[in-house]
């Protein structure tokens, strides 16, 4: 599973170092910046899953960076981090559709939990927006029009193998090796059983029988 990419804007070196280290321990890929201009430059050059933004930083402040994100980068998660505990600043952040607002000093563990919750919510929202058949390899899940398909692990792996190479016709033996490696002992007709079950669960005819060979992925015919 690929690590979530975090842009972390914080001008206080000690706070930045400590919080970034906690994020890295949690396996996040963290890019640290100390001012808003550098944050904007990076946002134009790279793709991030989340921005953790201190509001009071030199030059362009965190709210201005947040405004840029919401205008130009659809679906990116944001957490505002600040020592300002006044209602006006919080309202500004939420008016710009920040996902969360954290008051410093903050517990690194609490910040990580909030990050995890928001990233999970954003990912779920993206999955629900996708149309057609979508496979997420990192979570071993398949969706159709945002609705999860109730597949067994073997069924998921079979569908994944076929979908990755849609022009290829696989033999049953090749599919067994791809799914089970060399751990499976038994009749290769187990693939036929998995295909039969998959066809019942998929909303379209995504698996084509290639006579004399085996199976091939095709775009679903409803």
C-alpha positions in Angstrom: 0.0 0.0 0.0 1.4 3.4 -1.0 2.0 5.9 1.8 -0.2 9.0 1.9 1.8 12.1 0.9 1.6 15.0 3.4 2.5 18.6 2.9 3.3 20.1 6.3 3.5 23.8 6.7 4.9 25.0 10.0 7.4 27.8 10.7 8.5 26.8 14.2 11.5 24.4 13.7 11.0 22.4 16.9 7.3 21.8 16.4 7.8 21.0 12.7 10.6 18.5 13.5 8.6 16.7 16.2 5.3 16.4 14.4 6.9 15.5 11.1 8.8 12.7 12.9 5.6 11.3 14.3 4.0 11.4 10.8 7.0 9.5 9.4 6.8 6.9 12.1 3.2 6.4 11.0 4.5 5.7 7.5 3.4 9.0 5.9 5.6 10.5 3.2 6.1 14.1 4.6 7.3 17.2 2.8 8.1 20.0 5.3 8.0 23.7 4.5 8.3 26.8 6.7 6.5 29.5 4.6 3.3 29.7 2.5 5.1 30.6 -0.7 7.1 27.4 -0.7 3.9 25.5 0.1 2.2 27.0 -3.0 5.2 26.2 -5.2 5.1 22.6 -4.1 1.4 22.3 -4.6 1.8 23.4 -8.2 4.6 20.9 -8.8 3.5 17.8 -6.8 0.5 15.8 -5.8 -0.4 15.5 -2.1 -3.1 13.6 -0.3 -3.3 16.0 2.6 -2.0 19.4 3.7 -1.4 20.2 7.5 -1.2 24.0 7.5 -0.1 26.3 10.3 -2.0 29.5 9.9 0.4 32.1 11.2 3.5 31.7 9.0 5.7 34.3 7.2 4.4 35.9 4.0 1.5 34.0 2.5 -0.4 32.5 5.5 -2.0 29.1 6.0 -5.5 30.4 5.2 -4.3 31.7 1.8 -2.7 28.3 1.1 -6.0 26.6 2.1 -7.9 28.9 -0.3 -5.6 27.9 -3.2 -6.1 24.2 -2.4 -9.9 24.5 -2.4 -9.9 26.4 -5.6 -7.4 24.4 -7.6 -7.0 20.9 -6.1 -10.2 18.9 -5.8 -10.5 16.3 -3.1 -7.3 17.2 -1.2 -7.7 16.8 2.6 -6.7 19.8 4.9 -6.1 20.3 8.6 -5.4 23.8 10.0 -2.9 24.0 12.8 -2.6 27.2 14.9 -2.2 28.7 18.3 -5.1 31.1 17.6 -8.0 30.0 19.7 -10.5 32.6 18.5 -13.8 32.1 16.9 -13.1 34.4 13.9 -10.1 32.4 12.7 -11.9 29.1 13.1 -14.9 30.4 11.1 -12.5 31.6 8.3 -10.9 28.2 8.1 -14.2 26.4 8.0 -15.6 28.9 5.4 -12.8 27.8 3.2 -13.9 24.2 3.8 -11.0 23.0 6.0 -11.6 19.4 7.0 -10.4 20.0 10.6 -8.9 22.7 12.9 -6.4 21.8 15.6 -5.3 24.2 18.4 -1.6 24.2 19.4 -0.1 22.8 21.5 -1.4 19.6 20.1 -0.7 16.0 21.1 1.0 14.3 18.2 -1.0 11.2 18.8 -4.3 13.2 18.5 -3.1 14.9 15.4 -2.3 11.5 13.8 -5.7 10.2 14.7 -7.4 13.1 13.1 -5.2 12.8 10.0 -6.1 9.1 9.8 -9.8 9.7 10.1 -9.9 12.5 7.5 -7.8 10.5 5.0 -10.1 7.5 5.4 -13.2 9.7 4.9 -11.7 11.4 1.8 -10.7 8.0 0.3 -14.1 6.6 0.9 -15.7 9.6 -0.8 -13.5 9.2 -3.9 -14.4 5.5 -4.1 -18.1 6.4 -4.1 -17.6 9.0 -6.8 -16.0 6.5 -9.2 -18.3 5.0 -11.9 -18.2 1.6 -13.3 -16.0 -1.2 -12.0 -13.1 0.0 -9.9 -10.5 -2.1 -8.1 -8.4 -0.9 -5.1 -5.4 -3.2 -4.8 -4.2 -1.8 -1.5 -7.4 -2.6 0.3 -8.4 -5.7 -1.7 -11.8 -4.1 -2.6 -13.8 -3.8 -5.7 -16.6 -1.3 -6.3 -19.2 -0.8 -8.9 -20.6 2.8 -9.2 -19.3 3.3 -5.6 -21.0 0.2 -4.2 -18.6 -2.4 -2.7 -18.8 -5.9 -4.2 -18.9 -8.7 -1.7 -16.0 -10.8 -3.1 -13.9 -13.5 -1.5 -10.1 -13.0 -1.6 -9.7 -15.6 -4.4 -12.5 -13.9 -6.4 -10.9 -10.5 -5.9 -7.5 -11.7 -7.0 -8.9 -13.5 -10.0 -10.7 -10.3 -11.1 -7.6 -8.2 -10.5 -5.4 -10.5 -12.6 -7.8 -10.5 -15.5 -8.5 -6.7 -15.4 -4.8 -5.8 -15.4 -4.3 -7.4 -18.8 -7.6 -7.1 -20.6 -6.3 -8.1 -24.0 -4.8 -11.3 -22.7 -6.5 -14.7 -22.6 -5.3 -16.7 -19.5 -5.3 -20.4 -19.2 -6.6 -21.9 -15.9 -3.1 -23.0 -15.0 -1.7 -19.4 -15.4 -4.5 -18.0 -13.3 -3.9 -20.5 -10.5 -0.2 -19.5 -10.5 -1.1 -15.8 -10.4 -3.6 -16.2 -7.6 -2.1 -19.0 -5.4 1.5 -18.9 -6.6 2.6 -22.5 -6.2 0.7 -23.2 -3.0 -2.4 -24.7 -4.6 -2.8 -28.5 -5.1 -5.9 -29.7 -6.8 -7.9 -29.5 -10.0 -7.5 -26.5 -12.2 -11.3 -26.4 -12.5 -11.4 -24.4 -9.3 -11.0 -21.4 -11.6 -14.3 -22.3 -13.3 -16.0 -22.2 -9.9 -14.6 -18.8 -9.1 -15.5 -17.4 -12.5 -19.1 -18.7 -12.0 -19.4 -17.0 -8.6 -17.8 -13.8 -10.0 -20.3 -13.6 -12.8 -23.1 -13.8 -10.3 -21.7 -10.9 -8.3 -20.6 -8.6 -11.1 -23.3 -6.3 -12.6 -22.0 -6.8 -16.1 -20.4 -9.6 -18.2 -16.8 -8.8 -17.4 -15.3 -12.2 -17.9 -15.3 -13.7 -21.3 -14.7 -17.4 -22.0 -12.1 -18.0 -24.6 -12.8 -21.5 -26.0 -9.9 -23.8 -25.9 -7.8 -21.4 -23.7 -9.5 -20.1 -20.6 -10.7 -16.6 -19.6 -10.2 -13.0 -20.6 -11.4 -9.6 -19.1 -13.8 -7.5 -21.2 -15.7 -4.3 -20.5 -19.0 -5.3 -18.9 -22.0 -5.9 -21.1 -25.1 -5.3 -19.1 
